[in-house]
Amino acid sequence: MNLLHSLAIVIVAAVSTFLTRATPFILFGRTGKKVNSTILYLGRVLPAAVMATLLIYALKGVSFKALSSWVFDFGALLVTILVHLKWRNTLLSITLGTLLYMVLVQGPFW
């Protein structure tokens, strides 16, 4: 892969990300238009639905045959839930849960 190809990949990814983020503001910007109730409903329910889908995907391969094959997953999940319930900060709870999981899986505990 040469430099031009790599640069093209980065540019396409950046433009795609920008357009994905900007589209709602372009469509429903501060023009005074009333936003459709369906869009408001999706804005309320989709974040939880996406998180539930990611949770199911992340835990689909968990095996209960040995303690070490599931305790780290559910330990990190429990920390994520508790941190989120205490501080209501999604970024903080996901970050701490992920860091704990990586430390447990890669660390000296196995």
Kinemage of the C-alpha trace (Angstrom):
@kinemage 1
@onewidth
@group {chain A} dominant
@subgroup {mainchain}
@vectorlist {calphas} color= white
{ca met a 1} P 0.000 0.000 0.000
{ca asn a 2} L 1.553 3.298 -1.009
{ca leu a 3} L 1.219 6.717 0.585
{ca leu a 4} L -1.351 7.977 -1.941
{ca his a 5} L -3.596 4.990 -1.326
{ca ser a 6} L -3.345 5.436 2.447
{ca leu a 7} L -4.091 9.139 2.141
{ca ala a 8} L -7.137 8.401 -0.022
{ca ile a 9} L -8.452 5.986 2.617
{ca val a 10} L -8.050 8.586 5.356
{ca ile a 11} L -9.746 11.288 3.264
{ca val a 12} L -12.697 9.061 2.380
{ca ala a 13} L -13.096 8.032 6.025
{ca ala a 14} L -12.901 11.656 7.199
{ca val a 15} L -15.425 12.911 4.638
{ca ser a 16} L -17.785 10.019 5.385
{ca thr a 17} L -17.588 10.678 9.120
{ca phe a 18} L -18.142 14.403 8.622
{ca leu a 19} L -21.183 13.835 6.402
{ca thr a 20} L -22.628 11.293 8.822
{ca arg a 21} L -22.298 13.773 11.677
{ca ala a 22} L -23.466 16.795 9.682
{ca thr a 23} L -26.522 15.275 7.991
{ca pro a 24} L -28.917 15.705 10.949
{ca phe a 25} L -27.918 19.347 11.288
{ca ile a 26} L -28.341 19.881 7.569
{ca leu a 27} L -31.770 18.221 7.544
{ca phe a 28} L -33.082 19.450 10.913
{ca gly a 29} L -30.908 22.494 11.574
{ca arg a 30} L -32.019 25.657 13.303
{ca thr a 31} L -34.456 26.604 10.595
{ca gly a 32} L -37.416 26.649 12.951
{ca lys a 33} L -38.934 23.583 11.327
{ca lys a 34} L -40.687 21.223 13.700
{ca val a 35} L -38.962 17.834 13.866
{ca asn a 36} L -41.135 14.846 13.049
{ca ser a 37} L -42.253 12.855 16.120
{ca thr a 38} L -40.850 9.669 14.569
{ca ile a 39} L -37.393 11.236 14.411
{ca leu a 40} L -37.665 12.346 18.049
{ca tyr a 41} L -38.767 8.838 19.048
{ca leu a 42} L -35.834 7.256 17.215
{ca gly a 43} L -33.503 9.720 18.910
{ca arg a 44} L -34.748 8.496 22.280
{ca val a 45} L -34.754 4.738 21.681
{ca leu a 46} L -31.905 4.082 19.254
{ca pro a 47} L -28.991 4.777 21.650
{ca ala a 48} L -30.266 2.151 24.090
{ca ala a 49} L -31.031 -0.278 21.253
{ca val a 50} L -27.534 0.122 19.824
{ca met a 51} L -25.957 -0.414 23.258
{ca ala a 52} L -28.081 -3.535 23.823
{ca thr a 53} L -27.057 -4.890 20.423
{ca leu a 54} L -23.390 -4.249 21.172
{ca leu a 55} L -23.746 -5.904 24.573
{ca ile a 56} L -25.284 -9.025 23.068
{ca tyr a 57} L -22.598 -9.126 20.391
{ca ala a 58} L -19.822 -8.694 22.960
{ca leu a 59} L -21.138 -11.463 25.222
{ca lys a 60} L -22.216 -13.959 22.536
{ca gly a 61} L -18.999 -15.940 22.767
{ca val a 62} L -18.869 -16.202 26.559
{ca ser a 63} L -18.496 -19.753 27.794
{ca phe a 64} L -19.388 -20.812 31.317
{ca lys a 65} L -17.214 -23.939 31.268
{ca ala a 66} L -14.408 -22.355 33.286
{ca leu a 67} L -14.480 -19.446 35.703
{ca ser a 68} L -11.708 -17.612 33.872
{ca ser a 69} L -13.660 -17.675 30.615
{ca trp a 70} L -16.539 -15.510 31.871
{ca val a 71} L -15.598 -13.786 35.130
{ca phe a 72} L -13.528 -11.062 33.424
{ca asp a 73} L -16.326 -10.275 30.968
{ca phe a 74} L -19.003 -9.978 33.603
{ca gly a 75} L -16.663 -8.226 36.058
{ca ala a 76} L -15.970 -5.497 33.510
{ca leu a 77} L -19.678 -5.361 32.624
{ca leu a 78} L -20.600 -4.944 36.290
{ca val a 79} L -18.065 -2.130 36.711
{ca thr a 80} L -19.417 -0.435 33.576
{ca ile a 81} L -22.984 -0.609 34.908
{ca leu a 82} L -22.053 0.596 38.406
{ca val a 83} L -19.959 3.509 37.124
{ca his a 84} L -22.760 4.521 34.782
{ca leu a 85} L -25.392 4.347 37.530
{ca lys a 86} L -23.215 6.427 39.864
{ca trp a 87} L -22.034 9.173 37.484
{ca arg a 88} L -24.400 8.896 34.460
{ca asn a 89} L -21.468 9.445 32.123
{ca thr a 90} L -21.501 7.056 29.171
{ca leu a 91} L -17.969 7.854 28.036
{ca leu a 92} L -16.550 7.338 31.526
{ca ser a 93} L -18.409 4.086 32.156
{ca ile a 94} L -17.515 2.526 28.801
{ca thr a 95} L -13.891 3.650 29.085
{ca leu a 96} L -13.422 2.299 32.611
{ca gly a 97} L -15.191 -0.962 31.796
{ca thr a 98} L -13.076 -1.458 28.682
{ca leu a 99} L -9.842 -0.608 30.497
{ca leu a 100} L -10.688 -2.994 33.319
{ca tyr a 101} L -11.487 -5.760 30.851
{ca met a 102} L -8.216 -5.251 29.000
{ca val a 103} L -6.231 -5.254 32.245
{ca leu a 104} L -7.965 -8.421 33.429
{ca val a 105} L -7.562 -10.254 30.132
{ca gln a 106} L -3.997 -9.136 29.396
{ca gly a 107} L -2.841 -8.730 32.967
{ca pro a 108} L -1.280 -10.996 35.554
{ca phe a 109} L -4.555 -12.619 36.643
{ca trp a 110} L -4.528 -15.562 34.248
